[in-house]
Amino acid sequence: MNLKIIDQLLLFTEEVLIELTAEGIITYLSNNWEEKTGLPVNRFLNQQLFNYLLDDEAIDFKHFLNSSASSFSQKLQISIEHFQYNTEPLFCKVQNGEGLKIAGKLKFIPKQEQISPDTSFVNLQAKKYKSGDHIAKLSQVDFKNLQTKELISQFTNEVKLGFWEYYKSKQQFVWSTELFHIFDLPQNTPVNLDKIFSYCDEEFRDVLVSKFKLLLEDRVDFDLTVSINIGVDQKKWLRFIAKNNNSEQESDKVYGIIQDITNQIEILLEADKTRTQFQLIAKNASGLISTHFEDGTYKFVSPSAKHLTGYEAEELIGANPFDYVYKNDVDTYKNHVFKDLNPKEENVVLHRFIKKDKSLVWFETVTSPILVEEELIGHISYSRDVTEKRKNELALQKSEHRLKLVLDSGKMGIWEWMIPEDKWLLSNNMLQLLGISTEDFSGNEQVMLKSIHPEDTIVFLNSLKNAVKYKTKNWSITHRLVGNANKVVWLEWNGELFVDKNGHPEYFIGTASDVTTKKEYEREVRKLALVAKNTVNAVIITDKYGNVEWVNEGFEALLGYSLDDVSGYNPLEFIKGKETNLDILKQFELAIEQKKSFRSELFNYNKKGQKYWVELNLHPVFDNTGNLERFIFIQNDLSRYKEQEEEMIRHNDKLQKANEELDNFVYRVSHDLRAPISSSLGLLEVIEMEKEVEHGSKYLDLLRNSMIRMDSFIRDILNYSRNARMSINAETFNLIDLINETIEHYKFIHRDISLREIRDYENTLYISSDRLRLSIILSNLISNVYKFYNQHTDKPYLWLSAKEENNTIEVIIADNGIGIPKEFEVKVFDMFFRASNQGVGSGLGLYIAKETIEKIGGLISLKSVFEKGTTITLILPKNYRYGIKLLNN
C-alpha cells in the first residue's frame, strides 16, 4: 500500500504508525508523528522506544519483547523534552524475510480525554472531543489512479471510516460509499444535515447542530463523538471530524470524515467496568490478588499484601514470587503454578510465604491463566491465609499420632458396637488385648465373649444390655480375661452411647485397656493404706513426678490440710516457711530427681502457719520392671522431742553457768573473806604492841575499814543468794519513793562526798514489781556513783531520770565519774569483775544488778567514756508478768 496515501489518511485520525526491531529500536514513524508532537520523525529513528517511557512501563514493554506474547496494548506515557503524551498503543510481532519485526500504532489521547486509572470511565454523553490537528486536503492525493482508489476504499472499509463534503452555497451534503454502510442506508439515498441530525441521540443532537453552525458561519473546526440510533435497539458511536477549506478557490466547501468507533467505545466501557470491578474486588479482598507475566513476575498486587505479608504492593510489583516462597516449598510451588493450562483449569498449591519480618505465613494459592484468543498473556492468582487452618491440621495430625502412641504404650484398644446390626468393630490393639486374631474375628459377639472369663461373661452382657435398655450415656465395666492359669488379666471398658434423632440407641463406642497392673497396685495400696491409716505419722503418697495423690488421717491431723487442699501439689511446696532450711529442701528435690531415698530434720509449717520440727523421710517406689511408680513421704513430729532437747540444753547451760559461778564464788569468798580477817588479826597484834595512843587510833581506823569491806562483801553475797533463791513478790508501789529513799540513804553514808543531784522525774510513777529486788538494783547502781566519783573534777554530779513509755518504765542513772575503759565494757556485768581499784567494791554490784533485773523481766545496758562518766539505762516492765512474757519472746 502506498505509504504516502496511508500517511495522508492518518492525518484524519489520532493514530501514528510505528515499526520497531525485535530489540525495540524505532525504524519507521508515520508523518503524522510530527503533527502530534511537533518534532521531526528523523530525530527518533534508530532510537530505543524504552528511552521515552516511564520506568514501570518500560519494564512491561521489555517483558513483551522478551516473552512469547504476540501483542501488546497496555497504555503508554511517552515523555519528550518535559512534555508527556498519553497513548493507547497496539503492537504486534510480525515475522517476515528480514526477521522478527514489531509493527504497531499509537493513538494519542488529548489531555482532556485522559482517564485516571483510579476513576470510572467518563460519561460520554457529557463529553466533548476536540482535535487541534490540521487535516490536509484530500486533493493532495492522486485519486485518478485506479489502484490508489481501490487501496483507499479497502482502507476506509477496514477502519469503518467515510468522507463527506458540504457545499454551503448549494446546501448540498455528499459522502462516500462507506457512510451509507455506517448509517445502514441504501446506496444513493439522499442525505442532508437535518437527516444526520435526526439520527443523533437527543443528548448529543443540540451539540452537533451547534458545532455545524459554528463550522459554517464562523469557520470553527470540530472533533466530536456522538451516539446515534439507526433502528430499534441499534445504537452506534460515531466520531465527526470537520474542517474548513483554507483555499480561496474552495472557500464554499467544508469537509471531513465520520468514523464508526462503536467497537472501541464498547471495549473501553467494558474494560473500564471490568477494571473498576477488579479494583473494587482487589481493594476489599481479604486474600492476596495478583496478576503475573508469563514467567510469573508480579504485574499487579492488591493492597491486602500489606496486611498479609508486610510488603507494600509496590515492593512486590516486578519481583519474582519464587523469591518469597519458603525454600522447602519452592519445588512444589513451581510444579503447580504458571503452567500453560486450559482456560477452565485451576491449580491450587499449599505453600509458605516469607513475610517482610522473616516470619512465615501459610498460603493456599489458586492460579488461572489469562488467555486472549487462546494465547497465554499472563496469570492471575488468589492467595488466602490458611495459617490457622494449617496449624489446626498439624495439631490434629500430632493428636492422632499421640493417640496412637497412647493406645500402643497404654495397652489400649478402641471398640464400636453397631446396635441395630449387632455388629462389633474392634481395632487391632483391641483384638490383641482380647487375644483374637484378625482372621478369626468378623464382628461376631460370640467370638469376643469367648475371651472373657466365664465367671464375668454374664455380668458383662447384663451390664451392656442394661446400658442400652436404660440409655445410659456413659458406661464402664471391669472384668477378667481368659488367660494363663497362674496370672489374672483385667480389662476395663469405657463407652459412650449414641442415639438417633428419635432417641433409639444407635451405637456404642469406647476404649478398653489392660488394668492388671492397676488392679495389683490397688491391692498393694489398700494394704499400705491400712498401715498408713493407723499410724500417727503423716503419710503422703505422690505420683512419679512428686505430685500428691493420697494422704492419711495423720497428715490431716498434723498439718491441717485435707487431700483436696494438696492434691496435685509437690509436698515440698506447702510445708516450707521462712525458717525452713532451703538447702535441705534442695537435697530432697535432688533425691526426687535421682529417684533416691533421703532423710532429714527441718522446720515444717502447718496450714495455720505454725512451725514445728519434723523428721521427713522420702522413699521411691518401683514396679517389678524397675520403673519408678511413686514416692512416699513420711513425717514424724519431733516438736516434743525438740522442746525437751532445747530444755535440756538450757538446763545444761544453767548448770554449767552455776558451776562456773560456784567455782569463782568459792575462790573469791576464800580470798575476799580471809583477806579482811587476816588484816584485822594483824592490826590487833600491832595495837597490842603499840604504846602510843595516837598510833593505836590510826590502826583502829584501818581495822574499821577492813570490817566495812568485809560487811559490804557479805551483804553482796546475801543479795545474790536472795535473788537466786527467792520467788518474785510482786506488789504495786510508787517507784519514785524508792528512788528517793535510795539516794538519801547513800547520800548520808557518803556525806563526806559532795555530789550535785539532778532528779529528772515526776513525783509519782507506779509500778507492779518486786520492791526488794528493785531496791537491790538501785542500791548497787547509786552506790557505784559515790564509789567511783571523779576526785579531780570540780562539779561531780548524779543525774537520774524516770519516765513511762509503752507499758515500760525507763530509768537512767548517769554521772561524770572516772568512767570505764572501752575494753572493759563487755566484762562489767561478769561476777567479781572490777574495772578500777578505786573504792571498796567486791566486783559483784553490776553482776547482781543484771541478774536481778532479768529476774523481774527487765533489761540493763551501759555506756561509758573513760574519765568522762558512765550512763546506765534500765528498762522495767510496768507490770512484772508482762515483762516475763516479753523476755520469753
Disulfide bonds with the S-S distance in Angstrom:
none
